[in-house]
Amino acid sequence: GAPVAGIEVRPGTGGWFGGMGMMQGNRDTVETTDSTGAFKIEGVAKGVVELMACSNTDGQRQVLTQKRVLVEADELDGVKIELPTTGRIEGVFITADGDPVSSASVMLQNTSNPRGMQNTQVDEDGSFLFAGVPAGTYQVYATPMNDDADSTDYTSIMAKMVATQAIVKEGETTTLSLRQKSGGSNETSRAGIITVNGTPQPGGKIVFQAAPKTEDRSNQMAMAMRMMGGVKQADIDEKGAFSITGLEPGEYTYRITDPTKPEEPQSGWMAPALTGTFTVEEGDQALTLAIDGKTLSGVVTAGGTPKEGIRMHLTSRTAKGWQEYTQGRNTVTDDEGKYALKCLQPGSYKLRTQTAEFSPSVAFIEVADRNVTHDITLSDGFTLRGQITNPEGNTLPQAAIVVLSPDTEETMGFGIADAAGDYTIQSPLPEGACLLLAFKDGYDIKTQRITLTEDTTWSPKLEPGGEVIISVKDASGNPVTGKYIEVHTKEGARVERCHNEAWAMVGYWSAACNTALNSAGSTTIKGLAPGTYAASLKGEAARTTFSVLALETTEVIIQQ
């Protein structure tokens, strides 16, 4: 209850990509509390505004808490922000031999709040300190810089990252010792051979990327950092052989670049390449990747004319979230509109096209024991536009619109509201039924089913909404991880399409209110309209009832 001076208060409008709105519009509007803890911010846009309260010690900024408020005048006054209890994290980053790592970046990530990030640099003795850290569970990532690796080689740098978990308690100091894994002769080296349809892969590069753990999937930063930290790569010789160091046992996604297409971009998981999954077992010294399968090919036309340069993305129908990106295959049509995707295993696939000129297409294709031909005809499509406001008519910049197929829930298009609240879907939309979603941090999610037969206008009005943090604990009070949460209305209907911030890196919405518990045994669900709900573990009958209030965060504990 005591006033706190020197706290930076920053207003944000709440963006479509998690906390992006904090860096938009009002990013230069910062007020610092005086000796009485008071602050006053003028010129704030009307509507729901999220305030960030930050400490700033020697340029090291820490987000302490956020608070959503409804602004109805031109100034923000009379708001009370209660700061959380804090502790400290101090530690040292050392090599495998115990020597200090003198040049490294250390990042702190709150497992239950993707915006709760803080960065610092180690001192010459490898030590680092985070002061004023809100109590909670954190992932700590230490990444050495400018050592024996080329500082521009992003993959090599991220492969040297060290990660651990830290629990911060009120008034206490958590001490960490981060040690790099051994390298050189002490690190396991594995030889491998790659064949494609029985023929050695003639050169190129293979990149292995560690698969994220289930509990990471409700925290986009933890998922991204774990995947980037698990990157290993090697060159392939003309006989298909490669040698790779530091590939620990576990599940990986691999990507093999095509040396015959130097004009194609070969960086990033969306580049044209052979992809798949591979498990490294304990004791494996020789790795064999025998890649074979059938070919999917066809011609893409529009108005009877072959279309060159159409980008196409193929993924398994069972792939979800991160898998759609890491296991997907890309290709581009040639000057005759032709495309070909080789080495496909039997199974069900999803083939998508996306262009700025034509409406997107999605086809579901079965590959069995023979090659498959699938031609695609593109159509011009229709335009969807409108304005997003609140019930009082105030516009909502940075609100998001997503258009889905109601049958397959494929994303057909999306748009972001500009400073006037206006949006236009970026891609032409196909004729027929579609499902529209509109959302913005601090508001509920609006949905509308329509049938497109012409250019259409949809102008939803979003109302202030709330969020819930759901934690699951076992009988001993320990967090439960790796399971999924479902939310239902008080009438028993399952709540669909609640935005979860963790899904921002793999989509703009979650297909249903079905989110994974993170490493702290919790998950945050946003965009809930005020009302009564019930939460349960997926597949279990027991439900825990809770209420959601506008602009408030409800905390729920499920006892397993």
N, C-alpha and C positions, 0 to 999 in steps of 0.2 A: 503493500500500500504506500510505500514511500516514493516521493517523486524522484525521477532519474534525469539528470542533465546530460547533454552531449549525445543524445540518441538521434540518428538521422531517420526521418520519416519521409518515405517516398510513395507518392500515389501512382497506381497503375490502373489501366482500364480493363485488364484481363484479356489476354490474347487467345487466338484459336489454338496456338501451339503451346499449351501449358502456360508457363510464365512469360511468354514472349511479350505480352502486353506490358509487363513491367519495364521493358526497354523501349517501349513505343510511346509517342504522344507526350506523356508527362515525365519523361526520363530526366529532364533537366530541372524538374520541380522538386527540390529537396529542402526541407526545413529541419533545423536542429533544435531539440528541446532546450529550454533555458533552465535556470537554477530551480525553477518550480516544477519542471517537467512538462511545461506547456509548449504547444506549437500551434501554428495557424497557417493554413494553406489556402491561397486564393486562386481563382481562375480554373477550378476543377470542373470537368465536364459533368453534367447531370447524369444520374444513373448509378449503378453499382460500381463502386470504386474499391479496389483492394489496396490497403496501406501496408507497406513493408517497414517494420521497425528494425534498424540495423545499427550495430556498433561499428565504430571505425577507429581502429588502433593502428597508428603508423601506416595508414593506407590499406590495412588488412580489414576488409569489410565482412561482417558476419550477419546474416539474416537471423534475427532473434525470434520474430513472430510475424504473422500476417493477420489482418483484420479486415473483413468486408463491411462496408457501410453504404447506405443509400443516400446519395447526395441529391437534394432537392433545391438547393440554392447555389449561388455562384461561388460560395466559399465553404470550406470545410472547417467546422468549429464545434466544440462541445463533445468531441470523441475521446473516449477513455481507452487506452491501450494498456493491458496488463502484460508485463514481460515475464517470460518463463524463468524458472530456476536454472542456473547454469553451473557448469564445471569446467575443467580444463583437460586438454590432451597434450601431452608432451612425449617426445620420442626421439629415436635416432635411427637413421638409415645407414646400414653397413653392407659391405660386400660379403661374399661367401667366406672370405678369409678373415672377416672381422674388422677390416679397415673402413673408415668413414667414407660415404659417398658424398663428395663435396659439392656436387652440382646436380640438383634434382628438384622436381616439383612434387608437392604433396597436396592431394585434394581430399577434402572431407565431404561425404555425402550422407545426408540423413535418409535412412531407409524408409521412413514413413512420409517423407516430404521431399519430392524431387527438387524443390527450389532451395532446400536447406544445404547449400553448397558453400565451401570456403576453400581458398587456395593459399598456399604459402611456398616459400623456397627454403631449402635446408641451408644451414650455416656451413662454414668450412669443415666443422667437425661432424657434419651429418645430422646435427640436431634440428628439431623443429618444434614449434609450439602453436597451439590453438587455444586462445583464452576466450572466456565468455561464451562457451558452447552450450546451447540449450540441452538439458538432460534428455537422453534418448539413446537410440542405437544407430551407429554410423558405420559406413564402409570407408576405409582409408586406403587411398591409392598413391603409391610413390613411384615416380617415373624418372629414371636417371636421364640426364641430358648431356650431349657432347662428350661421351666417353669414347670407347673404341669404335662406336657405330657412326656412320655418316649421319649427321644431324638432320639431313633432309630425307633420310630413309624412314618414313613414318612407321612402316611395318616393323622394322628392326627395333626402333625405339619402344613401341608399344609392347613388343614381345618381352622386353626387359622389365616391365611393370611388375610391382609387388603389391598385393592387396591383402588386407586383413579386416577384421571387424572390431569395433571398439564400443563399449557401453559407457556412457557418461552419466554420472550421478551428481546430484546437487552438492555443491561445495567441495567436491572431491577431484583429485587429479588422476587421470587414467594414463598409465605409462606404457609405451609401445616400443618394441625393438623389431624393426623391419629388416630382414636379411635377404639379400639377393641369393638366388639359387646358384649352385656351383656351375661353372662353365668349363670350356676346354675339354681336357681329357677325362674329367670327372662327370661330364654330362653325356647321357646316352646318345649314341649315334646310330641311326638306322639307315640301311640301304633299301632301295625300292626299285621296282620295275613297273612300267605302265604300258599296257597294250590297248589298242583301240580296234575293236573288231578283229582281234587276233594279230594285229600288226603293231610293232613298237611305236610309241608316240615319238614323232621326229622333232624333238626339241621343245622349246617353250619353258614355262615355269609352272610349278605346282605350289599352291598356297593352302595350308591347313588352318582352319579357324575353329577354336573350341566352341562347342555348343553350350548355350547358357543353361543354367540350372533352372528347374521349375520355379523355385522361390524367387528368382531374379525377375520373372516376367511381370511382376506387379511394380517394378521399379526400373524405368527405362534407362536411367543412368547406370545402375548396377549391371544391368544386362549388357549395355554397350561396352562398359569398361571391362567386364569379364571376357567378352568376346574379343575385344581388341587386344587384351593382354594375353590371349591364347593364340596369337597368330604366329605361325612358322612357315617359312617358304624355302624353296630350293629350285635350282635350275635343272632342267631335264636335258640330257645329252641326246645325240642323234639316234641312239639305240634304245631310248626310252628309260634310261637309268637315272636315278637321282640319289643323293645322300642328304639326310636331314638330321640336325642335332636338336636335342631338347624337346622332342615330341613325346610327351608323357602319355601313359595309358589313359584312354578315355574316348569320348565320342567327338568326332570332328565333321565339319563340312569341308570338302575340298573343291578347289577351282583350278582348272588347267587351262592356261591361255593357249591360243592358237598361233603358232609362230608363222603360219602362212598368211596371216592378215595383219601385217605391221601397221596398216593404216587405221585399224580399229583401236579405240582406246582400250588399253589392257589393265588399267587400274580400276579398283572398285568392284564390288560384287555384282554390279549390274552389267558388266562388260560381257560381250559374247565369249563364251567359254564352255567347256565341259564341266559339269558340276555333279555333286552327289554327296553321300555320307559315307563315312568310313570309321570303323572302330579299331583303335590300337589296343591290343591286349598286352598284359604284363608278360615280359619275356620275348615279345616279338622283336627280332633283330632284322628280319627281312620282310618288307611290305610289298604285297603284290596287288596292284589295281588292274584287274582285267575288265575293261570297259567295252561293252558291246551292246547290241540292241538294234531296234528298227528305226526307220527314217519316217518322219512326218514332213510332208512337202505340199506345196500348192501354189496357187496364183491369187494375188490380191488385185481386184479391179474396182473401179468406180465409174458408173455410166458406160460400162463396156470397155473402158480403157485401163490397161495395166498401170499400177501405181508404184513408182519407185520410191525408196526411202521410207517405207512404212515400218516403224519399229513394232516388234512383236515380242511378247513375253509369255513363256510357257512354264507352268509349275504343276506339281502334283495336286490333285483335288483334295488330298489329305493334308497338304501343307498349310500351316496356320502361322500368322504373325511373322516372326523373324525368318521362319523357314521359307516363306514365299520369296524372300529376297536372297537368302544365302543359297537356296537350292534351285532357284529359278534359272531359266535359260533364255537368252535374248538372241534375236536375229533381226536383220533388216532386209527388205525386199530389194532385188536387183533392178536393173533398167528394164527388165521384162516383167516386173511385178512378182517374180518367183522368190520363194523362200524354202529353206530346208533345215530341219533340226534332226541331227543324227544321234545314234547310240541311245535310243529310248528303250527303257525296260518295259515289260508288259505292265499295264496299269491304266488308271483313269487320270486324264490330264485336263488342265484348263488353259486355253490359248486366248490371249487378250491382245487387242490392238488399241492404240491410243494416239490420236493425232489432233492437231489444232484445227485441221480443215474438215474432218469428217467425224461423225458420231462414233464412240467407242463400240467395239464388238467383243463378245465373249462367246467362246465355243467350248463345249465339253467333248473330249475325244477319248476314245478307247483304243489302246494299242495292245495288240495280242501277238500273234505269231507271224505277222506279215507287215510290210510297209503300208503306211496310211497316206492317202491324198485328201486334203481338205482345202477347197477354194473358198475365198472370202470376198463378198461384195459389200463395199462400203457405201453408206448413205450420207446425205448432207446433214440431216437432223434438224433439231429445233433449239432455240435459245430460251434459257430460263434466267430471269432477272427479277429484281425487286429491291425492297428496302427493309431493313431489320430495325425495329424500334422496341421500346418498352411500352406498357399500357398508357403511359402519359404522353406518348408520341415523341419522346427523346430518342434520337438515333443511337445505334450501338455499333461504333466502329470496331473492326477486328472480329466481329461475330462470324461464325463459320456456317456455311451451307454445304451439305453433302447430299448427293443424289445416288440412290441405290436401286438396284433391281429388286423388286419385292419377292421374286422367286428364288434368286440365287444369292441375294445380298451382296452382289458385286458392286464396287464403287464405279459409277458411270461418269461422275464429274463432281467438282467441288468449287467453291468460291469463297472469297473473304470480303467482308464489307469494308468499304473505304471510309474516309473521315466523315462522309455524309450518311453513312449507314447503307449505301447502295452496293449491290453486288451483281455480278454477271458470271454465270457458270463458264469456266474456261473452255470447255469442249462442247461442241454441238451434241445434243442428246437425241437418242433414237426415238422413233414413234412407239407409243405403247405405255403401259403402266410403269410407274416408278414411285419410289418412296423418298420423301424429302425430310431432312433433318436440319434443324437450326439450333446452334448452341453457342454459349459464351460463358467464360468463367464467371461465377456469381449468379447465374440465371439457370432456370430449368431448361429442359430440352423439349422443343416442339417438333412434332412429326405430322406429316400430311401425305396421304396417298392420292395421286392424281393420274390421269391418263393424258399423255401428250399427243396432240394432233396438230398443234400449231405453236408458234412462239407464245410463251406463257409468263405471267407475272405472279409471284408469290411473295407476300410481305408479312411474315409472321411477327407477332408481338411476344417478346420473351418477358417472363416475370421473374423476380428475384427467387432464387432457389437455395438449397442447402446442400451439405455434404455429410458423409458419414465415414468415420474411421472404424473399421471392424478388426478386432484382434481375437485370436483364438488361442486358448491356453489349455494345457492338459491338467490332470488332477493335481499335479505337483506345482502348478503355476508356471510351467515352462512354455515358451511359445511353440505353437504348432506350425510347421512350414510345409510347402509343397502341395497343399490342398486348395480347392477352389470354393469361392463364396457365391451364393445366389441370393437375390433379394426379391421379395414378393410384396404385393400390396396387402392391406388388411383383409381384403376379400379373397386373397389366395392367388391372384393372378401374378405370374412372373413379370417382373419389371424388365422391359427390354430397352436396349440401347442407351444405357447410362454411360456418360463419358467418363473414362478413367484415364487420368493423366499419363499413366504408364504406357498407354497404347499410342501415344503421340508419335513415336518413331516408326510405327508400322501401320499407321492408319489414323483417321480422324475421329474414330468412334470405336466403341467395343460392340461387337455383334449382338451381345446380350450382357446383362448384368451378371457376368460369370468371370470373376477375376481371381488371380492366383495370390495366395498369401506370400509375402516376401520373407526375407531371412529373419525378420523380427516378428514374424507371425501376424502381420497386419496388412491391410489394404485400404486404400481411400477411393471412395466412389463419389463422383460429383454429379451435378445437374439434376438432383431430385427435387421435385415439387414438394412444398410443405405438406405433411400428412403423416400417417402411421404406416409403418412397414414391418416386415419380418425378415431376418437374415438366417441363413442356414448353410451348412457345409453341403456341397454338391453330393446328391445321392442319399442324404440323410433326412429323416422326417422331422427331427427336432428343430424348432425355430425359436429365435429370440426376437421379441418385439421391441421396436424403438420408434421414436418420433423425430421428424425432421422439421426444423424451423428455418424460415428464410434468413439467409446471410449468416447462419450459424453452423458450427461443426459439432456433430453428435458423435460421441465415442461409445462404442458398443463392444462388450467382451462376451465371446461365446465360450462357455466352459465345456470342454469335451469330456 
